[in-house]
Amino acid sequence: MAETQAALANRTVEATSGGGAVKVTAKCDGSLSAIKIDPAALNPADAAVLEDMVLAAVNQALEKARATSTAEMQKLTAGFRIPGLS
């Protein structure tokens, strides 16, 4: 199980929003590893729109990371629920 958790800490998922203007990379341990913003999206008049796109991409990336982690841990536990690992 420790080996799988270590592997998940190095595994990444990506999510985008705004038609690819914002790309977020998250690790499957729940941390973010990168946020990339297309320079064309950097219009000061549209700051609120950019903030919304970043938030959407971050939430999507973190959800993908959680889903990946859960799926990998379920393989180890054969579907049994172990407190603290769900």
Buried (B, 14 or more C-beta within 10 A) or exposed (E): EEEBBEEBBEBBBBBBBBEEBBBBBBBBBEEBBEBEBBEEBEEEEEEEEBEBBBEBBBBBBBEBBBEBBEEBBBEEEEEEEEEEBE
